[in-house]
Amino acid sequence: MKGKCWNRAVRGHKLMYEALQRLLLEKFRLWQQEQDTRSYITTTEHAAAVAEGFSQGKDGTDIQAALDELLNHMDDFTADFNMFIHMNSGNLTLMLWKQYIDFVGKLLLFIRAEREGLWELHLASFQELLPLMVLYDHTNYTRWGTIYITDMLQLEDTFPDVYREFMAGHFVVKEAEGVFNQVSIDMALEHINRLCKSGGGLVGITQSKTALDRWMLTCCDRSQILEDACLLVGYTDPKSEKLQTQKEKSKTRLKRDEDDVQKIMDKLREFNPFNRDRDDLIQISTNDVVPPEISQSLLSAEQRGANLLSEFVETRLGENGSKSLHDRIPQNKASTCSAMFTMETPKPTTEKNTFKHGRNLFRRLLSAAHSGRDVNLPHLLTHELSQSPPSLTTLDGQLRTTNKAALSHLLTDAHVLKELPTTDNTTCVVIDGMALVQAIGKPAKAKTFGDLADIFTKNVFKSFSATCTRIDVVFDRYLALSTKSTTRTKRNRTKKIRK
């Protein structure tokens, strides 16, 4: 993934995380009003006092006192919030998005561990993310992430000097002054590679493979010489000075982020993810009901990933492991909402093989008759050599589709009526229901489905007359033994019917 794509993805998750947190706290505040508790209001008041102290530059003692008061009330707030989540555990849509908030929180902790050089937080957050990587088939992280965690947890005993350096934050690289700006070693190496490519570097210098190899073999040394020369003469790259100021802390970026969060909140309020009346899990973008098996797969993702990770460690890293670490890791193919309307298409038996089998059967029976056995061929040929007649059905038993338009032309071309004939006899009218719905369209006065039904009914009743005493409204039906059912099955081989 390119660096820009990574930054945009993380920013998108952070904005969504902030918007969902605010909406969830709004619902929590309303719940507290119903329960007649005040932990949310009390906590927000103390949090506002702490923020005011920082913004107004108050004395550190006053800010610490406000912070201590805030921490004293956090236990009551946490207990009430956990009770709120427990009482809404039947709201599957709320629980899914609460789970998403938790997952993004773990990702942000992992990023914080690298930016601040916190070794223990780095290991803890990676262990929290590893079960999700196992569940969703990230096989490289599954195989080597477990080895990495196992080795690093034993680092204090195996290599105490390295452990002390890592605890001091030296497992990441800091290239400029400031805070929250450390990066992992592989990303720092990319910065070194940049020195060899830009500013008179490799790009555009030669097309000779030999010269290219000489250039790349010495790029690390030349990068170090260039950095030492800059330090010797006191030269500072203007870009490194800009790195000391966090872009996310600028007023312009803060305003932009706040505006984007408000836009996301406005859109989410339309979908109403936390206030669903029904117990089914709802996909908020399409308002479709998620099938129970996919719902269970999503809501139990963390527990299932932990179980799979534990099984992987026991079978491949344990003393009594039955598999090698390098053995193939089968895919879990955990279901998500992207699989809601997809279905596996069975591979049909080819027509060539099917008729070949029937031909072989007929050849054997014919040979048996010629060899003198008592085979009644006339009686035998009164039966089909397959389960269903190939002239009427396909190989999987479905009725063959026909050109229905040709039949309609035969029935109507010679009998075209511009208007119904007049008669004094009692008659009836047959109306194509779906054709009438499409003819009505979307009336301006129809605001609800009930209004549309009333307009539809009025149009049907208009057909009553002195001679018409009966009206039949016919809609399409998909009977099991019909060509329409076969056509529908073909069209739905990759898409399930939406609920």
C-alpha positions as semicolon CSV with decimal commas, in nm:
position;residue;x (nm);y (nm);z (nm)
1;M;0,000;0,000;0,000
2;K;0,133;0,343;-0,088
3;G;0,201;0,591;0,190
4;K;-0,074;0,826;0,075
5;C;-0,326;0,543;0,066
6;W;-0,227;0,438;0,419
7;N;-0,265;0,792;0,554
8;R;-0,605;0,836;0,387
9;A;-0,729;0,501;0,516
10;V;-0,621;0,576;0,873
11;R;-0,772;0,924;0,858
12;G;-1,100;0,778;0,728
13;H;-1,113;0,530;1,015
14;K;-1,033;0,803;1,269
15;L;-1,307;1,032;1,141
16;M;-1,559;0,746;1,137
17;Y;-1,444;0,645;1,485
18;E;-1,499;0,997;1,617
19;A;-1,842;1,034;1,454
20;L;-1,965;0,697;1,585
21;Q;-1,834;0,769;1,933
22;R;-2,025;1,096;1,947
23;L;-2,348;0,937;1,824
24;L;-2,311;0,650;2,071
25;L;-2,254;0,894;2,357
26;E;-2,565;1,086;2,251
27;K;-2,771;0,770;2,283
28;F;-2,598;0,693;2,614
29;R;-2,690;1,040;2,744
30;L;-3,057;0,989;2,653
31;W;-3,048;0,647;2,822
32;Q;-2,908;0,807;3,137
33;Q;-3,190;1,058;3,139
34;E;-3,436;0,770;3,135
35;Q;-3,244;0,594;3,412
36;D;-3,214;0,922;3,611
37;T;-2,835;0,903;3,647
38;R;-2,583;1,182;3,595
39;S;-2,243;1,019;3,544
40;Y;-2,226;1,136;3,180
41;I;-2,310;1,498;3,263
42;T;-2,073;1,505;3,561
43;T;-1,788;1,355;3,360
44;T;-1,833;1,594;3,068
45;E;-1,836;1,891;3,306
46;H;-1,502;1,787;3,458
47;A;-1,358;1,711;3,114
48;A;-1,460;2,059;2,999
49;A;-1,281;2,206;3,304
50;V;-0,960;2,023;3,208
51;A;-0,985;2,142;2,846
52;E;-1,051;2,497;2,960
53;G;-0,742;2,487;3,180
54;F;-0,521;2,391;2,887
55;S;-0,678;2,644;2,647
56;Q;-0,647;2,934;2,892
57;G;-0,296;2,840;3,004
58;K;-0,382;2,798;3,370
59;D;-0,134;2,690;3,633
60;G;-0,031;2,325;3,624
61;T;-0,160;2,270;3,976
62;D;-0,513;2,377;3,880
63;I;-0,509;2,156;3,571
64;Q;-0,386;1,856;3,774
65;A;-0,659;1,911;4,032
66;A;-0,925;1,919;3,758
67;L;-0,776;1,608;3,602
68;D;-0,778;1,422;3,934
69;E;-1,144;1,518;3,982
70;L;-1,221;1,384;3,634
71;L;-1,048;1,052;3,706
72;N;-1,242;1,013;4,031
73;H;-1,570;1,013;3,836
74;M;-1,453;0,787;3,553
75;D;-1,534;0,468;3,746
76;D;-1,903;0,561;3,773
77;F;-1,910;0,663;3,407
78;T;-1,750;0,336;3,295
79;A;-1,987;0,127;3,507
80;D;-2,293;0,306;3,368
81;F;-2,165;0,278;3,010
82;N;-2,104;-0,096;3,046
83;M;-2,458;-0,135;3,183
84;F;-2,590;0,062;2,885
85;I;-2,408;-0,169;2,639
86;H;-2,533;-0,477;2,824
87;M;-2,894;-0,362;2,813
88;N;-2,863;-0,299;2,436
89;S;-2,694;-0,630;2,358
90;G;-3,005;-0,738;2,167
91;N;-2,962;-0,448;1,925
92;L;-2,729;-0,625;1,681
93;T;-2,669;-0,318;1,465
94;L;-2,552;-0,120;1,768
95;M;-2,330;-0,407;1,881
96;L;-2,169;-0,435;1,537
97;W;-2,074;-0,069;1,525
98;K;-1,961;-0,078;1,888
99;Q;-1,733;-0,364;1,783
100;Y;-1,601;-0,152;1,496
101;I;-1,523;0,127;1,743
102;D;-1,328;-0,118;1,958
103;F;-1,131;-0,249;1,659
104;V;-1,034;0,101;1,543
105;G;-0,935;0,183;1,901
106;K;-0,690;-0,108;1,897
107;L;-0,547;0,014;1,566
108;L;-0,498;0,364;1,708
109;L;-0,320;0,219;2,012
110;F;-0,082;0,035;1,781
111;I;-0,009;0,358;1,591
112;R;0,042;0,546;1,917
113;A;0,290;0,282;2,037
114;E;0,506;0,344;1,730
115;R;0,474;0,722;1,731
116;E;0,572;0,747;2,100
117;G;0,810;0,451;2,121
118;L;0,610;0,255;2,380
119;W;0,737;-0,104;2,361
120;E;0,491;-0,273;2,596
121;L;0,195;-0,099;2,430
122;H;0,331;-0,207;2,092
123;L;0,330;-0,574;2,194
124;A;-0,008;-0,554;2,369
125;S;-0,184;-0,380;2,079
126;F;-0,033;-0,619;1,823
127;Q;-0,155;-0,915;2,025
128;E;-0,505;-0,762;2,022
129;L;-0,499;-0,722;1,643
130;L;-0,349;-1,064;1,563
131;P;-0,675;-1,268;1,609
132;L;-0,846;-1,053;1,345
133;M;-0,559;-1,114;1,103
134;V;-0,592;-1,488;1,163
135;L;-0,967;-1,489;1,107
136;Y;-0,958;-1,285;0,787
137;D;-0,687;-1,498;0,621
138;H;-0,377;-1,280;0,648
139;T;-0,159;-1,588;0,640
140;N;0,180;-1,414;0,663
141;Y;0,078;-1,231;0,981
142;T;-0,074;-1,554;1,112
143;R;0,245;-1,756;1,063
144;W;0,511;-1,501;1,153
145;G;0,312;-1,277;1,386
146;T;0,290;-1,561;1,638
147;I;0,667;-1,619;1,612
148;Y;0,730;-1,247;1,657
149;I;0,514;-1,222;1,970
150;T;0,666;-1,539;2,118
151;D;1,024;-1,415;2,068
152;M;0,956;-1,061;2,189
153;L;0,784;-1,174;2,508
154;Q;1,101;-1,369;2,594
155;L;1,334;-1,086;2,495
156;E;1,401;-0,977;2,855
157;D;1,554;-1,318;2,933
158;T;1,718;-1,396;2,597
159;F;1,866;-1,055;2,512
160;P;1,837;-0,820;2,815
161;D;2,046;-0,544;2,653
162;V;1,818;-0,531;2,349
163;Y;1,514;-0,539;2,578
164;R;1,638;-0,234;2,771
165;E;1,696;-0,044;2,447
166;F;1,347;-0,131;2,324
167;M;1,194;-0,024;2,655
168;A;1,375;0,308;2,608
169;G;1,190;0,348;2,279
170;H;1,474;0,257;2,045
171;F;1,272;0,003;1,843
172;V;1,153;0,296;1,629
173;V;1,339;0,580;1,457
174;K;1,312;0,951;1,534
175;E;1,442;1,172;1,254
176;A;1,330;1,516;1,372
177;E;1,257;1,704;1,690
178;G;0,905;1,711;1,825
179;V;0,663;1,459;1,966
180;F;0,450;1,179;1,821
181;N;0,667;1,157;1,508
182;Q;0,864;0,833;1,541
183;V;0,838;0,572;1,267
184;S;0,920;0,204;1,233
185;I;1,261;0,099;1,101
186;D;1,138;-0,016;0,759
187;M;0,973;0,321;0,698
188;A;1,294;0,500;0,802
189;L;1,487;0,292;0,547
190;E;1,254;0,424;0,280
191;H;1,366;0,775;0,375
192;I;1,727;0,668;0,319
193;N;1,635;0,524;-0,018
194;R;1,477;0,855;-0,108
195;L;1,818;1,027;-0,080
196;C;1,951;0,791;-0,349
197;K;1,668;0,860;-0,591
198;S;1,595;1,233;-0,565
199;G;1,814;1,542;-0,597
200;G;2,060;1,410;-0,858
201;G;2,015;1,049;-0,754
202;L;1,939;0,734;-0,949
203;V;1,635;0,854;-1,142
204;G;1,736;0,934;-1,499
205;I;2,110;0,887;-1,439
206;T;2,178;0,573;-1,645
207;Q;2,027;0,282;-1,835
208;S;2,331;0,055;-1,790
209;K;2,263;-0,245;-1,567
210;T;2,626;-0,255;-1,448
211;A;2,625;0,111;-1,347
212;L;2,287;0,063;-1,182
213;D;2,420;-0,226;-0,972
214;R;2,725;-0,023;-0,860
215;W;2,500;0,268;-0,767
216;M;2,259;0,059;-0,561
217;L;2,530;-0,140;-0,380
218;T;2,677;0,181;-0,242
219;C;2,355;0,375;-0,179
220;C;2,352;0,316;0,199
221;D;2,713;0,434;0,235
222;R;2,653;0,739;0,019
223;S;2,342;0,825;0,219
224;Q;2,545;0,812;0,540
225;I;2,821;1,028;0,385
226;L;2,562;1,279;0,269
227;E;2,405;1,298;0,615
228;D;2,747;1,340;0,785
229;A;2,842;1,614;0,537
230;C;2,521;1,802;0,613
231;L;2,593;1,782;0,986
232;L;2,950;1,900;0,931
233;V;2,853;2,220;0,749
234;G;2,540;2,277;0,960
235;Y;2,294;2,231;0,673
236;T;1,935;2,151;0,766
237;D;1,682;2,023;0,520
238;P;1,381;2,264;0,512
239;K;1,151;1,962;0,494
240;S;1,283;1,831;0,828
241;E;1,193;2,160;0,996
242;K;0,837;2,124;0,872
243;L;0,824;1,775;1,023
244;Q;0,859;1,926;1,371
245;T;0,507;2,067;1,342
246;Q;0,234;1,808;1,332
247;K;-0,001;1,864;1,039
248;E;-0,291;1,728;1,240
249;K;-0,239;1,998;1,507
250;S;-0,270;2,293;1,269
251;K;-0,584;2,505;1,292
252;T;-0,667;2,442;0,927
253;R;-0,644;2,064;0,967
254;L;-0,842;2,068;1,292
255;K;-1,120;2,269;1,129
256;R;-1,122;2,039;0,827
257;D;-1,140;1,729;1,045
258;E;-1,423;1,874;1,254
259;D;-1,621;1,965;0,942
260;D;-1,573;1,614;0,803
261;V;-1,683;1,457;1,131
262;Q;-2,000;1,667;1,130
263;K;-2,075;1,561;0,771
264;I;-2,032;1,195;0,865
265;M;-2,257;1,239;1,169
266;D;-2,527;1,404;0,957
267;K;-2,517;1,115;0,710
268;L;-2,516;0,852;0,985
269;R;-2,820;1,012;1,148
270;E;-3,009;0,939;0,826
271;F;-2,919;0,570;0,857
272;N;-2,977;0,575;1,234
273;P;-2,730;0,295;1,322
274;F;-2,786;0,306;1,701
275;N;-3,165;0,342;1,711
276;R;-3,294;0,040;1,522
277;D;-3,622;-0,096;1,657
278;R;-3,582;-0,449;1,520
279;D;-3,339;-0,706;1,655
280;D;-3,201;-0,808;1,315
281;L;-2,862;-0,683;1,202
282;I;-2,918;-0,417;0,935
283;Q;-2,670;-0,306;0,670
284;I;-2,719;0,068;0,710
285;S;-2,608;0,169;0,359
286;T;-2,874;-0,045;0,184
287;N;-3,113;-0,112;0,474
288;D;-3,095;-0,485;0,398
289;V;-3,136;-0,752;0,666
290;V;-2,810;-0,939;0,719
291;P;-2,861;-1,320;0,716
292;P;-2,821;-1,489;1,056
293;E;-2,508;-1,682;0,958
294;I;-2,329;-1,365;0,841
295;S;-2,454;-1,174;1,146
296;Q;-2,313;-1,442;1,375
297;S;-1,984;-1,441;1,184
298;L;-1,944;-1,063;1,222
299;L;-2,043;-1,032;1,586
300;S;-1,828;-1,324;1,700
301;A;-1,524;-1,225;1,492
302;E;-1,296;-1,147;1,786
303;Q;-1,375;-1,467;1,977
304;R;-1,349;-1,686;1,666
305;G;-1,016;-1,527;1,575
306;A;-0,882;-1,592;1,926
307;N;-0,989;-1,957;1,906
308;L;-0,824;-2,001;1,566
309;L;-0,506;-1,835;1,691
310;S;-0,496;-2,061;1,996
311;E;-0,546;-2,367;1,775
312;F;-0,267;-2,250;1,542
313;V;-0,023;-2,208;1,831
314;E;-0,107;-2,546;1,982
315;T;-0,085;-2,745;1,657
316;R;0,224;-2,576;1,511
317;L;0,424;-2,426;1,798
318;G;0,328;-2,649;2,091
319;E;0,536;-2,940;2,218
320;N;0,279;-3,190;2,090
321;G;0,208;-3,004;1,768
322;S;0,090;-3,220;1,480
323;K;0,180;-2,977;1,199
324;S;0,484;-2,789;1,083
325;L;0,498;-2,411;1,096
326;H;0,546;-2,404;0,719
327;D;0,249;-2,625;0,635
328;R;-0,026;-2,468;0,430
329;I;-0,272;-2,259;0,632
330;P;-0,630;-2,326;0,518
331;Q;-0,841;-2,019;0,454
332;N;-1,127;-1,946;0,693
333;K;-1,332;-1,744;0,440
334;A;-1,514;-1,563;0,719
335;S;-1,841;-1,417;0,594
336;T;-1,889;-1,041;0,584
337;C;-2,161;-0,814;0,445
338;S;-1,988;-0,824;0,106
339;A;-2,100;-1,189;0,078
340;M;-2,468;-1,116;0,149
341;F;-2,593;-1,149;-0,209
342;T;-2,342;-1,392;-0,354
343;M;-2,387;-1,765;-0,382
344;E;-2,180;-2,051;-0,512
345;T;-2,268;-2,169;-0,859
346;P;-2,249;-2,548;-0,895
347;K;-2,053;-2,669;-1,192
348;P;-2,302;-2,840;-1,425
349;T;-2,212;-3,169;-1,584
350;T;-2,117;-3,106;-1,942
351;E;-2,360;-3,211;-2,211
352;K;-2,087;-3,400;-2,394
353;N;-2,014;-3,630;-2,101
354;T;-2,382;-3,688;-2,023
355;F;-2,472;-3,798;-2,373
356;K;-2,155;-4,001;-2,392
357;H;-2,270;-4,202;-2,090
358;G;-2,613;-4,256;-2,248
359;R;-2,453;-4,367;-2,574
360;N;-2,233;-4,613;-2,388
361;L;-2,537;-4,761;-2,214
362;F;-2,722;-4,804;-2,543
363;R;-2,410;-4,962;-2,704
364;R;-2,384;-5,218;-2,423
365;L;-2,751;-5,312;-2,449
366;L;-2,724;-5,346;-2,827
367;S;-2,415;-5,567;-2,791
368;A;-2,597;-5,784;-2,536
369;A;-2,889;-5,827;-2,780
370;H;-2,654;-5,926;-3,064
371;S;-2,474;-6,177;-2,842
372;G;-2,796;-6,374;-2,798
373;R;-2,924;-6,238;-2,468
374;D;-3,294;-6,179;-2,424
375;V;-3,315;-5,800;-2,466
376;N;-3,644;-5,649;-2,578
377;L;-3,511;-5,350;-2,772
378;P;-3,851;-5,211;-2,887
379;H;-3,972;-5,204;-2,528
380;L;-3,640;-5,063;-2,406
381;L;-3,647;-4,774;-2,651
382;T;-3,982;-4,660;-2,517
383;H;-3,791;-4,527;-2,215
384;E;-3,551;-4,235;-2,196
385;L;-3,180;-4,301;-2,150
386;S;-3,157;-4,004;-1,908
387;Q;-3,350;-3,886;-1,604
388;S;-3,540;-3,628;-1,807
389;P;-3,595;-3,589;-2,183
390;P;-3,315;-3,372;-2,329
391;S;-3,557;-3,216;-2,576
392;L;-3,752;-3,052;-2,292
393;T;-3,501;-3,008;-2,007
394;T;-3,142;-2,915;-1,954
395;L;-2,889;-3,149;-1,796
396;D;-2,966;-3,028;-1,442
397;G;-3,341;-3,094;-1,481
398;Q;-3,452;-2,736;-1,553
399;L;-3,706;-2,673;-1,830
400;R;-3,551;-2,537;-2,146
401;T;-3,637;-2,175;-2,213
402;T;-3,817;-2,091;-2,536
403;N;-3,878;-1,781;-2,742
404;K;-4,208;-1,674;-2,589
405;A;-4,219;-1,366;-2,810
406;A;-4,258;-1,588;-3,119
407;L;-4,569;-1,745;-2,969
408;S;-4,718;-1,407;-2,883
409;H;-4,668;-1,290;-3,243
410;L;-4,852;-1,595;-3,373
411;L;-5,143;-1,521;-3,142
412;T;-5,167;-1,146;-3,198
413;D;-5,044;-1,062;-3,548
414;A;-5,358;-1,190;-3,717
415;H;-5,592;-1,055;-3,448
416;V;-5,495;-0,695;-3,371
417;L;-5,769;-0,506;-3,182
418;K;-5,740;-0,132;-3,133
419;E;-6,027;-0,133;-2,883
420;L;-6,239;-0,387;-2,703
421;P;-6,557;-0,493;-2,886
422;T;-6,886;-0,382;-2,744
423;T;-7,116;-0,646;-2,606
424;D;-7,426;-0,672;-2,392
425;N;-7,312;-0,996;-2,235
426;T;-7,159;-1,011;-1,891
427;T;-6,781;-1,012;-1,919
428;C;-6,465;-0,965;-1,713
429;V;-6,136;-0,773;-1,738
430;V;-5,788;-0,920;-1,679
431;I;-5,523;-0,663;-1,578
432;D;-5,146;-0,716;-1,579
433;G;-5,070;-0,595;-1,227
434;M;-4,701;-0,511;-1,277
435;A;-4,775;-0,334;-1,609
436;L;-5,029;-0,117;-1,425
437;V;-4,776;-0,038;-1,149
438;Q;-4,523;0,074;-1,408
439;A;-4,787;0,275;-1,595
440;I;-4,882;0,461;-1,276
441;G;-4,517;0,535;-1,203
442;K;-4,458;0,761;-0,903
443;P;-4,764;0,984;-0,857
444;A;-4,699;1,328;-0,714
445;K;-4,961;1,282;-0,442
446;A;-4,827;0,945;-0,325
447;K;-4,609;1,004;-0,020
448;T;-4,637;0,654;0,128
449;F;-4,695;0,300;0,005
450;G;-5,051;0,331;0,135
451;D;-5,113;0,629;-0,097
452;L;-4,971;0,432;-0,390
453;A;-5,198;0,137;-0,306
454;D;-5,503;0,365;-0,302
455;I;-5,418;0,507;-0,647
456;F;-5,358;0,155;-0,780
457;T;-5,697;0,039;-0,647
458;K;-5,880;0,335;-0,802
459;N;-5,729;0,258;-1,143
460;V;-5,841;-0,105;-1,113
461;F;-6,197;-0,009;-1,015
462;K;-6,227;0,216;-1,321
463;S;-6,264;-0,098;-1,534
464;F;-6,600;-0,185;-1,377
465;S;-6,894;-0,112;-1,605
466;A;-7,251;-0,224;-1,666
467;T;-7,128;-0,536;-1,844
468;C;-6,802;-0,593;-1,654
469;T;-6,876;-0,753;-1,321
470;R;-6,539;-0,910;-1,249
471;I;-6,177;-0,787;-1,257
472;D;-5,877;-1,017;-1,223
473;V;-5,540;-0,858;-1,137
474;V;-5,258;-1,094;-1,231
475;F;-4,898;-1,064;-1,112
476;D;-4,600;-1,273;-1,215
477;R;-4,556;-1,599;-1,027
478;Y;-4,253;-1,823;-1,035
479;L;-4,384;-2,177;-1,020
480;A;-4,128;-2,451;-0,969
481;L;-4,219;-2,626;-1,296
482;S;-4,212;-2,333;-1,535
483;T;-3,970;-2,168;-1,776
484;K;-3,997;-1,842;-1,574
485;S;-3,859;-2,020;-1,268
486;T;-3,569;-2,152;-1,476
487;T;-3,490;-1,804;-1,606
488;R;-3,502;-1,660;-1,256
489;T;-3,269;-1,930;-1,126
490;K;-3,015;-1,853;-1,399
491;R;-3,025;-1,483;-1,321
492;N;-2,977;-1,544;-0,947
493;R;-2,679;-1,778;-0,965
494;T;-2,445;-1,506;-0,838
495;K;-2,694;-1,290;-0,649
496;K;-2,927;-1,384;-0,371
497;I;-3,270;-1,231;-0,330
498;R;-3,255;-0,926;-0,102
499;K;-3,468;-0,906;0,209
